[in-house]
Amino acid sequence: MIVKPMIRNNICLNAHPKGCKKGVEDQIEYTKKRITAEVKSGAASPKNVLVLGCSNGYGLASRITAAFGYGAATIGVSFEKAGSETKYGTPGWYNNLAFDEAAKKEGLYSVTIDGDAFSDEIKAQVIEEAKKKGIKFDLIVYSLASPVRVDPDTGIMHKSVLKPFGKTFTGKTVDPFTGELKEISAEPASDEEAEATVKVMGGEDWERWINRLSKEGLLEEGCITMAYSYIGPEATQALYRKGTIGKAKEHLEATAHRLNKETPSIRAFVSVNKGLVTRASAVIPVIPLYLASLFKVMKEKGNHEGCIEQITRLYAERLYRKDGSIPVDEENRIRIDDWELEEDVQREVSALMEKVTSENAESLTDLAGYRRDFLASNGFDVEGVNYEAEVERFDRI
């Protein structure tokens, strides 16, 4: 059948198999051009990499960069739904298929494990695979973005929430498909909701992974492990960084400090990345308006980046520099959001957001670019794909 995007409440309910494949291929092509022999010359490089949350966004870009930029063997973990004769597969399922196919063609070791990365069962599968291959990990990327987590010890399912603390948050957001501006509100979180959000999105599971792999002797001396985070602008602070999600991110950063102290054979970091359109960020109120404004400003300045541009810069200019250093801020965080948070960029974005109305949103901001990125994350609106051609829902590309 011919597949068209099915969108409801800023969520795309289906995916285009061929579009997902082309999107992965485009990222691979970019990586090969960016991570050249000159970039790698004289610098360390990853050899055996574990990516937790490997199927979309920053996690997918991290795996692509490790494999096709540096020739690393990779094991990826993600929780996706396969396509069938009656149902569409998730975008990540098609992305993983495309990655594994491309890796096989180039003779790169690649194993993708489908399942709940929070579970001890999946941890055991990764350990078994690493031991079978006879590898120790020198880079572990923690890029999980799940709304729920079942605690392996208690069996209790915890659900994260995006809420402020103390008082109701009210702010403007925009419908990226109609340009209509709306005022949204979010009620304050309870203590129980805040604790649950930390359980899901904090560092507890990351630490559990590192401790388990260390116990099994699967960490290379000097192994780098990093989790991804976001700080963002003042406009989103009350809802995001100073709300429940921010509390989880603080726990993530505290976990990095603890890992460095208790596991001296590794180096643990939190990488603070740029705001981008991902399947996770697209459903956060206020973010669409901010990102559409940010994209407009940064594209005009010529320093806009997508996921793959961000991550190749992270590897080449932060993790694997020729002098061996990894530059961090005063909190030991890697900052790859530096261009986004430049003073002139934020000043122009703030001024732009003040002017936006439902009537001028399309022309004043980069809503078109936001929509394109949103659709592309589900395999739609990818250049070079014939969307009038029929595909199978269970097409294994």
C-alpha positions as a LaTeX table, in Angstrom:
\begin{tabular}{lrrr}
\hline
Residue & $x$ (\AA) & $y$ (\AA) & $z$ (\AA) \\
\hline
Met1 & 0.00 & 0.00 & 0.00 \\
Ile2 & 0.96 & 3.65 & $-0.32$ \\
Val3 & 1.95 & 4.96 & 3.11 \\
Lys4 & 1.08 & 8.50 & 4.22 \\
Pro5 & 1.84 & 9.98 & 7.66 \\
Met6 & $-0.87$ & 9.51 & 10.29 \\
Ile7 & $-0.46$ & 12.33 & 12.83 \\
Arg8 & $-2.35$ & 12.85 & 16.07 \\
Asn9 & $-1.42$ & 15.28 & 18.87 \\
Asn10 & 2.15 & 15.82 & 17.58 \\
Ile11 & 2.70 & 12.06 & 17.39 \\
Cys12 & 3.14 & 10.21 & 14.11 \\
Leu13 & 1.41 & 6.85 & 14.41 \\
Asn14 & 3.12 & 5.12 & 11.52 \\
Ala15 & 6.43 & 4.99 & 9.67 \\
His16 & 7.64 & 4.68 & 6.10 \\
Pro17 & 10.10 & 1.77 & 5.68 \\
Lys18 & 11.90 & 3.16 & 2.62 \\
Gly19 & 12.06 & 6.65 & 4.13 \\
Cys20 & 13.60 & 5.33 & 7.34 \\
Lys21 & 16.19 & 3.39 & 5.34 \\
Lys22 & 17.10 & 6.44 & 3.24 \\
Gly23 & 17.37 & 8.56 & 6.38 \\
Val24 & 19.86 & 6.12 & 7.89 \\
Glu25 & 21.81 & 5.97 & 4.64 \\
Asp26 & 21.99 & 9.76 & 4.51 \\
Gln27 & 23.39 & 9.88 & 8.06 \\
Ile28 & 25.97 & 7.23 & 7.17 \\
Glu29 & 27.04 & 9.21 & 4.12 \\
Tyr30 & 27.39 & 12.40 & 6.18 \\
Thr31 & 29.41 & 10.59 & 8.84 \\
Lys32 & 31.90 & 9.24 & 6.32 \\
Lys33 & 32.46 & 12.74 & 4.95 \\
Arg34 & 32.78 & 14.31 & 8.42 \\
Ile35 & 34.92 & 11.71 & 10.22 \\
Thr36 & 37.78 & 11.62 & 7.74 \\
Ala37 & 41.19 & 9.98 & 8.04 \\
Glu38 & 42.57 & 13.43 & 8.89 \\
Val39 & 40.09 & 13.83 & 11.76 \\
Lys40 & 41.05 & 10.41 & 13.16 \\
Ser41 & 44.80 & 10.69 & 12.61 \\
Gly42 & 46.68 & 10.83 & 15.91 \\
Ala43 & 43.50 & 10.53 & 17.99 \\
Ala44 & 42.05 & 7.64 & 19.98 \\
Ser45 & 38.96 & 5.99 & 18.54 \\
Pro46 & 36.17 & 3.72 & 19.77 \\
Lys47 & 36.53 & 0.05 & 18.93 \\
Asn48 & 33.74 & $-1.78$ & 20.79 \\
Val49 & 30.63 & 0.26 & 21.48 \\
Leu50 & 27.37 & $-0.36$ & 23.31 \\
Val51 & 24.48 & 2.00 & 22.52 \\
Leu52 & 21.46 & 1.78 & 24.81 \\
Gly53 & 18.57 & 3.36 & 22.95 \\
Cys54 & 20.11 & 2.90 & 19.50 \\
Ser55 & 17.14 & 3.21 & 17.17 \\
Asn56 & 16.31 & 6.92 & 16.90 \\
Gly57 & 17.65 & 10.42 & 17.36 \\
Tyr58 & 20.89 & 10.88 & 19.24 \\
Gly59 & 21.26 & 7.17 & 20.02 \\
Leu60 & 21.03 & 6.19 & 16.35 \\
Ala61 & 23.44 & 8.96 & 15.37 \\
Ser62 & 25.86 & 7.78 & 18.07 \\
Arg63 & 25.84 & 4.24 & 16.72 \\
Ile64 & 26.23 & 5.39 & 13.11 \\
Thr65 & 29.17 & 7.63 & 14.02 \\
Ala66 & 30.94 & 4.88 & 15.98 \\
Ala67 & 30.48 & 2.29 & 13.24 \\
Phe68 & 30.75 & 4.19 & 9.98 \\
Gly69 & 32.99 & 6.99 & 11.21 \\
Tyr70 & 35.45 & 4.94 & 13.26 \\
Gly71 & 34.85 & 1.34 & 12.15 \\
Ala72 & 33.74 & 0.23 & 15.62 \\
Ala73 & 31.95 & $-3.00$ & 16.43 \\
Thr74 & 28.57 & $-2.10$ & 17.90 \\
Ile75 & 25.88 & $-3.70$ & 19.99 \\
Gly76 & 22.64 & $-1.73$ & 20.06 \\
Val77 & 19.65 & $-2.13$ & 22.35 \\
Ser78 & 16.18 & $-0.71$ & 21.70 \\
Phe79 & 12.56 & $-1.60$ & 22.32 \\
Glu80 & 10.71 & $-1.52$ & 19.00 \\
Lys81 & 7.67 & $-3.08$ & 17.38 \\
Ala82 & 8.15 & $-5.05$ & 14.19 \\
Gly83 & 6.02 & $-4.52$ & 11.13 \\
Ser84 & 3.50 & $-7.20$ & 10.20 \\
Glu85 & 0.84 & $-7.77$ & 7.57 \\
Thr86 & $-1.64$ & $-5.84$ & 9.69 \\
Lys87 & 0.45 & $-3.27$ & 11.56 \\
Tyr88 & 3.19 & $-0.77$ & 10.83 \\
Gly89 & 6.55 & $-1.24$ & 12.46 \\
Thr90 & 7.94 & 1.60 & 14.57 \\
Pro91 & 10.45 & 3.94 & 12.90 \\
Gly92 & 13.20 & 2.54 & 15.12 \\
Trp93 & 12.55 & $-0.99$ & 13.91 \\
Tyr94 & 13.09 & 0.07 & 10.29 \\
Asn95 & 16.10 & 2.18 & 11.31 \\
Asn96 & 17.72 & $-0.82$ & 13.00 \\
Leu97 & 17.15 & $-2.99$ & 9.95 \\
Ala98 & 18.76 & $-0.37$ & 7.74 \\
Phe99 & 21.73 & 0.03 & 10.09 \\
Asp100 & 22.39 & $-3.70$ & 10.34 \\
Glu101 & 22.09 & $-4.12$ & 6.57 \\
Ala102 & 24.57 & $-1.30$ & 5.91 \\
Ala103 & 26.98 & $-2.61$ & 8.56 \\
Lys104 & 26.88 & $-6.10$ & 7.03 \\
Lys105 & 27.70 & $-4.70$ & 3.59 \\
Glu106 & 30.80 & $-3.02$ & 4.99 \\
Gly107 & 31.92 & $-5.97$ & 7.09 \\
Leu108 & 31.22 & $-4.23$ & 10.40 \\
Tyr109 & 30.25 & $-6.29$ & 13.45 \\
Ser110 & 26.71 & $-5.29$ & 14.40 \\
Val111 & 24.20 & $-6.92$ & 16.74 \\
Thr112 & 20.86 & $-5.32$ & 17.55 \\
Ile113 & 18.99 & $-6.61$ & 20.60 \\
Asp114 & 15.30 & $-5.82$ & 20.77 \\
Gly115 & 13.84 & $-5.54$ & 24.24 \\
Asp116 & 13.48 & $-3.51$ & 27.43 \\
Ala117 & 16.93 & $-2.11$ & 28.26 \\
Phe118 & 15.75 & $-1.50$ & 31.83 \\
Ser119 & 15.36 & $-5.24$ & 32.40 \\
Asp120 & 17.98 & $-7.60$ & 33.78 \\
Glu121 & 17.13 & $-10.07$ & 30.99 \\
Ile122 & 18.36 & $-7.70$ & 28.29 \\
Lys123 & 21.47 & $-6.92$ & 30.31 \\
Ala124 & 22.17 & $-10.66$ & 30.40 \\
Gln125 & 21.73 & $-10.88$ & 26.63 \\
Val126 & 24.23 & $-8.08$ & 26.04 \\
Ile127 & 26.72 & $-9.72$ & 28.39 \\
Glu128 & 26.33 & $-13.05$ & 26.61 \\
Glu129 & 26.83 & $-11.44$ & 23.21 \\
Ala130 & 29.93 & $-9.51$ & 24.32 \\
Lys131 & 31.50 & $-12.60$ & 25.83 \\
Lys132 & 30.71 & $-14.63$ & 22.71 \\
Lys133 & 32.44 & $-11.98$ & 20.60 \\
Gly134 & 35.28 & $-11.69$ & 23.13 \\
Ile135 & 35.06 & $-7.92$ & 23.45 \\
Lys136 & 35.25 & $-5.33$ & 26.19 \\
Phe137 & 33.44 & $-2.05$ & 25.73 \\
Asp138 & 35.45 & 1.14 & 25.42 \\
Leu139 & 32.40 & 3.37 & 24.81 \\
Ile140 & 28.91 & 3.00 & 26.30 \\
Val141 & 26.24 & 5.47 & 25.22 \\
Tyr142 & 23.12 & 5.74 & 27.38 \\
Ser143 & 20.38 & 7.30 & 25.27 \\
Leu144 & 17.10 & 5.85 & 26.55 \\
Ala145 & 13.95 & 7.93 & 26.23 \\
Ser146 & 11.10 & 5.88 & 27.64 \\
Pro147 & 8.08 & 7.25 & 29.53 \\
Val148 & 7.92 & 4.19 & 31.79 \\
Arg149 & 10.31 & 1.85 & 33.60 \\
Val150 & 9.70 & $-1.33$ & 35.54 \\
Asp151 & 12.10 & $-1.58$ & 38.46 \\
Pro152 & 13.76 & $-5.03$ & 38.13 \\
Asp153 & 14.05 & $-5.36$ & 41.91 \\
Thr154 & 10.48 & $-4.49$ & 42.88 \\
Gly155 & 8.48 & $-5.14$ & 39.72 \\
Ile156 & 6.83 & $-1.73$ & 40.14 \\
Met157 & 6.17 & 0.27 & 36.97 \\
His158 & 7.11 & 3.95 & 37.28 \\
Lys159 & 5.79 & 6.62 & 34.91 \\
Ser160 & 7.53 & 9.90 & 34.20 \\
Val161 & 5.69 & 13.21 & 33.94 \\
Leu162 & 6.58 & 16.60 & 32.49 \\
Lys163 & 5.40 & 19.01 & 35.16 \\
Pro164 & 6.65 & 22.12 & 37.02 \\
Phe165 & 7.15 & 22.45 & 40.74 \\
Gly166 & 5.35 & 24.83 & 43.06 \\
Lys167 & 2.93 & 26.58 & 40.72 \\
Thr168 & 1.10 & 26.07 & 37.43 \\
Phe169 & 3.18 & 26.67 & 34.32 \\
Thr170 & 1.59 & 28.65 & 31.48 \\
Gly171 & 3.26 & 29.31 & 28.16 \\
Lys172 & 2.79 & 29.58 & 24.40 \\
Thr173 & 3.20 & 26.72 & 22.00 \\
Val174 & 2.50 & 26.28 & 18.30 \\
Asp175 & 0.88 & 23.57 & 16.25 \\
Pro176 & 3.61 & 22.86 & 13.68 \\
Phe177 & 1.07 & 21.71 & 11.08 \\
Thr178 & $-1.40$ & 24.59 & 11.28 \\
Gly179 & 0.73 & 27.42 & 12.67 \\
Glu180 & $-1.90$ & 28.06 & 15.35 \\
Leu181 & $-0.55$ & 29.48 & 18.61 \\
Lys182 & $-2.02$ & 28.16 & 21.83 \\
Glu183 & $-1.53$ & 28.85 & 25.51 \\
Ile184 & $-0.92$ & 25.68 & 27.46 \\
Ser185 & $-0.81$ & 25.03 & 31.18 \\
Ala186 & 0.69 & 22.29 & 33.30 \\
Glu187 & $-0.23$ & 21.69 & 36.92 \\
Pro188 & 2.49 & 21.28 & 39.58 \\
Ala189 & 3.88 & 17.81 & 40.21 \\
Ser190 & 3.35 & 15.87 & 43.40 \\
Asp191 & 6.29 & 14.41 & 45.30 \\
Glu192 & 5.29 & 10.94 & 44.10 \\
Glu193 & 5.31 & 12.07 & 40.45 \\
Ala194 & 8.71 & 13.67 & 40.87 \\
Glu195 & 10.16 & 10.52 & 42.43 \\
Ala196 & 8.70 & 8.36 & 39.66 \\
Thr197 & 10.20 & 10.61 & 36.98 \\
Val198 & 13.63 & 10.27 & 38.56 \\
Lys199 & 13.21 & 6.49 & 38.66 \\
Val200 & 12.50 & 6.47 & 34.92 \\
Met201 & 14.78 & 9.19 & 33.57 \\
Gly202 & 17.47 & 9.54 & 36.21 \\
Gly203 & 20.72 & 7.62 & 36.42 \\
Glu204 & 19.65 & 4.52 & 38.35 \\
Asp205 & 19.46 & 2.23 & 35.34 \\
Trp206 & 22.63 & 3.70 & 33.76 \\
Glu207 & 24.51 & 2.92 & 36.96 \\
Arg208 & 22.99 & $-0.55$ & 37.02 \\
Trp209 & 24.32 & $-1.21$ & 33.51 \\
Ile210 & 27.83 & $-0.01$ & 34.36 \\
Asn211 & 27.99 & $-1.99$ & 37.60 \\
Arg212 & 26.77 & $-5.16$ & 35.88 \\
Leu213 & 29.22 & $-4.85$ & 32.98 \\
Ser214 & 32.06 & $-4.04$ & 35.38 \\
Lys215 & 31.27 & $-7.09$ & 37.50 \\
Glu216 & 31.40 & $-9.25$ & 34.35 \\
Gly217 & 34.79 & $-7.80$ & 33.35 \\
Leu218 & 33.41 & $-6.24$ & 30.16 \\
Leu219 & 34.71 & $-2.68$ & 30.59 \\
Glu220 & 37.95 & $-1.73$ & 28.89 \\
Glu221 & 40.36 & 0.28 & 31.04 \\
Gly222 & 39.56 & 3.93 & 30.41 \\
Cys223 & 36.10 & 3.12 & 29.00 \\
Ile224 & 34.05 & 6.23 & 28.32 \\
Thr225 & 30.37 & 6.17 & 29.21 \\
Met226 & 28.03 & 9.07 & 28.65 \\
Ala227 & 24.35 & 9.85 & 29.01 \\
Tyr228 & 22.55 & 12.57 & 27.11 \\
Ser229 & 20.83 & 15.57 & 28.64 \\
Tyr230 & 19.40 & 18.98 & 27.81 \\
Ile231 & 19.32 & 22.34 & 29.55 \\
Gly232 & 17.66 & 24.68 & 27.07 \\
Pro233 & 16.61 & 28.35 & 27.20 \\
Glu234 & 15.00 & 30.43 & 29.90 \\
Ala235 & 11.62 & 30.12 & 28.14 \\
Thr236 & 11.41 & 26.40 & 28.94 \\
Gln237 & 13.14 & 26.35 & 32.31 \\
Ala238 & 10.09 & 26.34 & 34.60 \\
Leu239 & 8.55 & 23.38 & 32.80 \\
Tyr240 & 11.67 & 21.49 & 31.82 \\
Arg241 & 14.98 & 22.02 & 33.61 \\
Lys242 & 13.43 & 23.32 & 36.85 \\
Gly243 & 10.60 & 20.79 & 36.75 \\
Thr244 & 10.33 & 17.04 & 37.10 \\
Ile245 & 12.49 & 16.27 & 34.06 \\
Gly246 & 15.17 & 18.61 & 35.37 \\
Lys247 & 15.16 & 16.76 & 38.68 \\
Ala248 & 15.81 & 13.53 & 36.76 \\
Lys249 & 18.62 & 15.19 & 34.80 \\
Glu250 & 20.21 & 16.33 & 38.07 \\
His251 & 20.13 & 12.73 & 39.24 \\
Leu252 & 21.75 & 11.71 & 35.95 \\
Glu253 & 24.58 & 14.18 & 36.53 \\
Ala254 & 25.03 & 13.05 & 40.14 \\
Thr255 & 25.24 & 9.48 & 38.85 \\
Ala256 & 28.10 & 10.45 & 36.52 \\
His257 & 30.01 & 11.88 & 39.48 \\
Arg258 & 29.37 & 8.75 & 41.53 \\
Leu259 & 30.46 & 6.44 & 38.72 \\
Asn260 & 33.71 & 8.35 & 38.34 \\
Lys261 & 34.34 & 8.05 & 42.06 \\
Glu262 & 33.35 & 4.40 & 42.52 \\
Thr263 & 34.55 & 2.95 & 39.20 \\
Pro264 & 37.94 & 4.58 & 38.59 \\
Ser265 & 38.64 & 2.45 & 35.50 \\
Ile266 & 36.01 & 4.39 & 33.53 \\
Arg267 & 35.25 & 8.00 & 32.65 \\
Ala268 & 31.58 & 8.95 & 32.98 \\
Phe269 & 30.07 & 12.09 & 31.50 \\
Val270 & 26.76 & 13.72 & 30.81 \\
Ser271 & 26.70 & 15.33 & 27.38 \\
Val272 & 24.36 & 18.33 & 27.17 \\
Asn273 & 23.10 & 18.43 & 23.61 \\
Lys274 & 21.24 & 20.88 & 21.39 \\
Gly275 & 17.48 & 21.01 & 21.22 \\
Leu276 & 16.25 & 19.08 & 18.18 \\
Val277 & 13.09 & 17.54 & 16.81 \\
Thr278 & 13.04 & 13.98 & 18.06 \\
Arg279 & 10.17 & 11.63 & 18.82 \\
Ala280 & 10.64 & 12.58 & 22.49 \\
Ser281 & 10.92 & 16.37 & 22.15 \\
Ala282 & 8.02 & 16.73 & 19.71 \\
Val283 & 5.45 & 16.10 & 22.45 \\
Ile284 & 6.88 & 18.61 & 24.96 \\
Pro285 & 4.72 & 21.77 & 25.17 \\
Val286 & 6.45 & 25.07 & 24.24 \\
Ile287 & 9.34 & 23.22 & 22.59 \\
Pro288 & 7.87 & 23.34 & 19.03 \\
Leu289 & 7.61 & 27.14 & 19.13 \\
Tyr290 & 11.09 & 27.49 & 20.61 \\
Leu291 & 12.68 & 25.07 & 18.15 \\
Ala292 & 10.99 & 26.60 & 15.11 \\
Ser293 & 12.36 & 29.99 & 16.23 \\
Leu294 & 15.78 & 28.56 & 17.07 \\
Phe295 & 16.09 & 26.84 & 13.68 \\
Lys296 & 15.27 & 30.11 & 11.92 \\
Val297 & 18.01 & 31.99 & 13.76 \\
Met298 & 20.69 & 29.29 & 13.59 \\
Lys299 & 20.10 & 28.53 & 9.91 \\
Glu300 & 20.51 & 32.22 & 9.14 \\
Lys301 & 23.78 & 32.19 & 11.09 \\
Gly302 & 24.90 & 29.02 & 9.31 \\
Asn303 & 25.48 & 26.94 & 12.47 \\
His304 & 22.32 & 24.83 & 12.67 \\
Glu305 & 22.88 & 21.13 & 13.36 \\
Gly306 & 20.72 & 18.02 & 13.28 \\
Cys307 & 21.36 & 14.83 & 15.26 \\
Ile308 & 24.12 & 13.47 & 13.07 \\
Glu309 & 25.92 & 16.81 & 12.83 \\
Gln310 & 25.79 & 17.18 & 16.61 \\
Ile311 & 27.08 & 13.70 & 17.32 \\
Thr312 & 29.89 & 13.70 & 14.77 \\
Arg313 & 31.07 & 16.98 & 16.32 \\
Leu314 & 30.75 & 15.42 & 19.78 \\
Tyr315 & 33.00 & 12.52 & 18.77 \\
Ala316 & 35.53 & 14.51 & 16.73 \\
Glu317 & 35.83 & 17.63 & 18.89 \\
Arg318 & 35.07 & 16.35 & 22.38 \\
Leu319 & 35.51 & 12.60 & 22.90 \\
Tyr320 & 38.35 & 11.77 & 20.51 \\
Arg321 & 40.56 & 14.82 & 20.21 \\
Lys322 & 44.16 & 14.51 & 19.11 \\
Asp323 & 45.44 & 15.76 & 22.48 \\
Gly324 & 43.37 & 13.16 & 24.35 \\
Ser325 & 41.51 & 15.69 & 26.50 \\
Ile326 & 37.74 & 15.88 & 26.88 \\
Pro327 & 36.69 & 19.50 & 27.54 \\
Val328 & 33.96 & 19.88 & 30.17 \\
Asp329 & 32.23 & 22.64 & 32.11 \\
Glu330 & 32.48 & 23.25 & 35.86 \\
Glu331 & 30.01 & 20.40 & 36.50 \\
Asn332 & 32.08 & 17.94 & 34.43 \\
Arg333 & 29.49 & 18.03 & 31.66 \\
Ile334 & 30.35 & 17.92 & 27.97 \\
Arg335 & 28.67 & 20.89 & 26.30 \\
Ile336 & 27.66 & 20.39 & 22.71 \\
Asp337 & 24.76 & 22.83 & 23.14 \\
Asp338 & 27.29 & 25.68 & 23.00 \\
Trp339 & 26.13 & 27.15 & 19.70 \\
Glu340 & 22.47 & 27.02 & 20.72 \\
Leu341 & 23.09 & 28.91 & 23.96 \\
Glu342 & 25.32 & 31.63 & 22.54 \\
Glu343 & 24.10 & 34.97 & 23.87 \\
Asp344 & 23.28 & 36.49 & 20.48 \\
Val345 & 21.39 & 33.38 & 19.37 \\
Gln346 & 19.23 & 33.33 & 22.50 \\
Arg347 & 18.61 & 37.06 & 22.32 \\
Glu348 & 17.36 & 36.81 & 18.74 \\
Val349 & 15.26 & 33.72 & 19.47 \\
Ser350 & 13.59 & 35.41 & 22.46 \\
Ala351 & 12.79 & 38.49 & 20.39 \\
Leu352 & 11.36 & 36.31 & 17.64 \\
Met353 & 9.14 & 34.32 & 20.01 \\
Glu354 & 7.64 & 37.55 & 21.34 \\
Lys355 & 6.51 & 38.51 & 17.83 \\
Val356 & 5.01 & 35.20 & 16.76 \\
Thr357 & 1.25 & 34.99 & 16.21 \\
Ser358 & $-0.96$ & 32.42 & 14.55 \\
Glu359 & $-1.01$ & 34.66 & 11.47 \\
Asn360 & 2.78 & 35.07 & 11.05 \\
Ala361 & 4.19 & 31.86 & 12.57 \\
Glu362 & 4.77 & 30.25 & 9.18 \\
Ser363 & 6.75 & 33.18 & 7.77 \\
Leu364 & 8.45 & 34.39 & 10.94 \\
Thr365 & 9.80 & 31.04 & 12.18 \\
Asp366 & 11.11 & 27.89 & 10.53 \\
Leu367 & 7.96 & 25.84 & 10.97 \\
Ala368 & 8.65 & 24.26 & 7.58 \\
Gly369 & 12.01 & 22.99 & 8.81 \\
Tyr370 & 10.48 & 21.76 & 12.06 \\
Arg371 & 7.78 & 19.85 & 10.14 \\
Arg372 & 10.38 & 18.36 & 7.81 \\
Asp373 & 12.48 & 17.09 & 10.72 \\
Phe374 & 9.40 & 15.76 & 12.50 \\
Leu375 & 8.23 & 13.83 & 9.46 \\
Ala376 & 11.74 & 12.61 & 8.62 \\
Ser377 & 12.08 & 11.05 & 12.07 \\
Asn378 & 9.28 & 8.72 & 10.96 \\
Gly379 & 10.60 & 8.15 & 7.46 \\
Phe380 & 8.46 & 10.78 & 5.68 \\
Asp381 & 9.54 & 13.83 & 3.68 \\
Val382 & 13.00 & 12.35 & 3.12 \\
Glu383 & 14.60 & 13.56 & $-0.09$ \\
Gly384 & 15.03 & 10.88 & $-2.74$ \\
Val385 & 12.12 & 8.64 & $-1.66$ \\
Asn386 & 9.16 & 7.95 & $-3.94$ \\
Tyr387 & 6.20 & 8.24 & $-1.59$ \\
Glu388 & 3.74 & 7.30 & $-4.32$ \\
Ala389 & 5.24 & 3.81 & $-4.58$ \\
Glu390 & 3.61 & 0.97 & $-2.68$ \\
Val391 & 5.42 & $-0.64$ & 0.27 \\
Glu392 & 4.60 & $-3.46$ & 2.66 \\
Arg393 & 4.01 & $-2.69$ & 6.32 \\
Phe394 & 6.28 & $-5.60$ & 7.19 \\
Asp395 & 8.80 & $-4.64$ & 4.49 \\
Arg396 & 12.18 & $-5.71$ & 5.80 \\
Ile397 & 13.85 & $-3.30$ & 3.37 \\
\hline
\end{tabular}
